[in-house]
Amino acid sequence: MSAVIQPSRAVTAPTEAAPSIRGPWMFAAAVGILAGLLFGVYRWYQQNYSFTVGMDYFEPEFQTYWMSLFYVQMTVIPLVGAVALAVLWFTRDRNVMSITPQEELKRYYYVLTLLAVASILAAVIFGLFVEADAAWHQTTVRDTDFTPTHIALFYFAIPAALVGLTFGWMWVHTRLPEFTKRISVPLSLVVAGPILIMPNLGFNEWGHTFFYAEELFAAPIHWGFVALAWGIYALGGFAVQCVARVAELTRLTSATTA
């Protein structure tokens, strides 16, 4: 049977003048401020309690101040993610292929704005949590089953980022016509980054507890974590996909308003 070649999706220009589209600056500011407050409060907690009640996993104070936090995070973050994804799926746009070019362009503005905010938050996470973990490794000669820096980084910041990325992945593939019939491989690689480090995370905690004394931050037991950074690099490919479509939509909307 011969293959049938489907023509590329064409966007029909509206007959009336298109309204101007503004970037979602208030939305970006709200997301940035809320995330900044959350990370700031967490970092304050680390600064005040890591060296007083966070040095030994087997002390009762550690169970109170850190393991209780661990259990709350491991319950709330997956629960919030599951509810958010369910809501996103059941409220998806059923007629996404029929939206106007102006509406599609507006949605891309939200995507690009969130990418900008996410880049700032990534720098905050690396600066406040990853570097704090590096300092902990090189100064406290760790290491019990869990540490304050690992509870903050591996069981809070990265799971929260994974939930956000998964939410973004589903939003893109249910709200943007360009991705409803195909999968964005670069964006999928970004989401896969936190998932791919999970085996190394288990090996890391087990190794530190049973056979690996504390060390330089660049020890072999940490090498598997580079998969997370490699996944982040794929954001460049997703940005190229978005910008290419934005350029096409911009030409179309400009022609309708001329």
N, C-alpha and C positions, 0 to 999 in steps of 0.2 A: 504494500500500500504506500503510495507516495505521500510524503509529508506535506502538510498544508502550512504555508507560511502566513502567519498572522501579521497584519500591518501594525506598525507601532501606534501606540495610543495617541490620538490627536486631541488637543484641547480646543473646544469651541469657544470662540470669543463672544462675550456678552454683547448685546445690542446697545446697552446704555452705558453711559460714562461710569468708569470704575472709581470708587472712592479711594482716597489716599490711605495707605497702610503704614502704620507706625509700629516701631519696635516695642515689645512688651517690657518697657523699662521698669515699671512698677512691680510687675511680676518677678523680674530678675532680682530687683532690690529686696523684695520680700523673702524670696528663697535664700538669697545670700545672707541676709540678716538673721533669719531663723537658724540656718545651718551654722553660722558663725557663733551665735549664742550657745547652741548646743555643744559645739566643739570647745568653745571657750570655757563653759562651766565644767566640762569633763576634764579639760586640761588643768583647771584650777584644783579639782578634786585630786588628780594625780600629784600635783605639786605639793599638796598639803598632807597627803596620807601615804604616799609610796614608801617613804623612808622611815615612817613611824610605825605603821601597822602592815607594811607590805613586803617585809624582808623574808618572811618564812611562811610557806604555805601551811605548815602544820600547827601554827599558832592559832588559838581561838579568835584572836582579833582579825586575822587574815580571812577567816571564814565569814566573819561579820561584815567587814568593810569591802572585801573584794569578791569572794565567791558568791555572796548574795547578789552583787552587781552582775556577775557572770551569768547566774541563773535567770535573772530578770531579762538581760539582753538576749539570751538564747531562747527565751520564750516570746518576748515582745516583738523582736525584729522579724522572725519568720511569720508570726501571726499577722503583723501589719502588712507584710509583703503578700501573704496569701489573700487577705481581704482586698487589698488594693488591686491586685491582678484580677481577682474575680469581678470586682466592680468595673474595672477597665474593659474586660472582655464583654460583659453583659450590656454595657452602655456604648459599645462600639458603633461607629457610623455605618449603617446598613447600606447607604447610598453613596459611599465614599467616591465612587467613580464618576458621580454626577456633580460634584462640588465645582464651584466657579474657580477660575484661575486666581482671583483675588483671595478667596478663602484658602486655597492651597498655599499661596505665597505667604499668607498670614501664619499658617501652621509651620511653614519652614522658618519663619522668623522666630517662633517659639523654640524650635529645635536648635537653631544656631545660638540663640540667647542662652539656652540651658547648657550648651557646650561651652560657652564662655564662662558661665558660672561654675560649671564642673571643673574646668581647668584651674580656677582659683582655689576651689575646695580641695582638689588633688594636691596642690602646692601646700595648702594648710595641713592636710593629713600627713604628707611626707615631712613637713617641717616640724610639726608638733608631736606626732606619734611615732613615726619611723625613726627619726633622729633621737627621740627620747629612748626608744628601745635600744638603739645603738649605744647610747651613753650608759644605759643600764647594764648591757652586756659587758662593757669594758671597765666598769667601776665597782660593781657590787659583787662580782665573782659568784653570781647566781648559784644555783638555779634550782628551784624546786619545781613541782609539777606545773604551777602557774606563776606568773609574775604580774604586777600591776601594768607593766607596759604591754605584755601580751594580751591581757584581758581588754585593754583599751584598743589595741591595734587589730588583733586577729579575731576578736569576738565582739567588737563594736564597730570600728571604722570600716573595715573591709566588708563584713556582712551588710552593714547599712548601704555601702556603695554598691554591693551586688544587688540588693533589692531595688535601689534606684536605677541601676543599669537595666535590670530585667523589666522594670516598669517602662523605662524609655524604649526598650526594644519592642515591647508589645504595643506601645502607643504608636510608634513609627509604622509598624506593620498592620495596624488597624485604622489609622487616621490619614495616612498619606497614600494617594493613588499609585504613586511610583513604586511602592513597596508592598502593595496588597497582593500582588500576583507573583512576587519573587522575594527571596530572602537577601538582605544585605549581609554579605559575607564579612566585610570589615567590622560592622557593628556587632555581629555575632562573635567575632574574635575578641572584641573588647569585653563582652559579657563573659566569655569563656575564661578570661584571665584569672579572676578570683576563684573560679571553680577548679582550674588546673593546679592551683597552689595548695589545695586542700590535702592531697596525699603527703606533700612535703611538710605541711603544718603538723599533721599527726606524727610523722617521723621526727620532726624537730622537737616536739614536746616529749615524746618518748625517749629520744636520744639524750636530751638535756637531763632528764630525770634519772636515767639508769647508767649511762656510760660516757657521757661527754661533758667534761669539766668546762668551766667558762673560759673565755677565749677571745679572739678577735672577732669583730662583727662579720668579717668576710670568710668565716670558717666554712668548710665544705658542707656542713649540715644546713647551711642557709642558701646554698647555690640554687636550689629548686625554686626559690622565690622570684627569680628573675623572670619566670613565666608571666607574672603579673605585669611587669613593665613591658614585656614584649606585646602583651595583649593591648596595653594602652596605646602603643604606637599605631595600632590599626585605626584609631580615631581619625588619623589623617586621610585614610581611604574613604571613610564614611563622610568626612567633611567635603571631599572632592565630589562624591555623589550628590550631596545636598547642593553645593554651589553650582554644579552643572545644571541641575533642575531649576534652581533659583534664577540663573541667567536666562533660561528659556522662558520661564514665567514672567520675568521682568520685561523681556522684549515684547511679549504678548500683551501684557497690561499697559505698557507704554504706547503700543500701537492703538489700543482702544481708547486711550485718553487723549491722543494727539488731535 
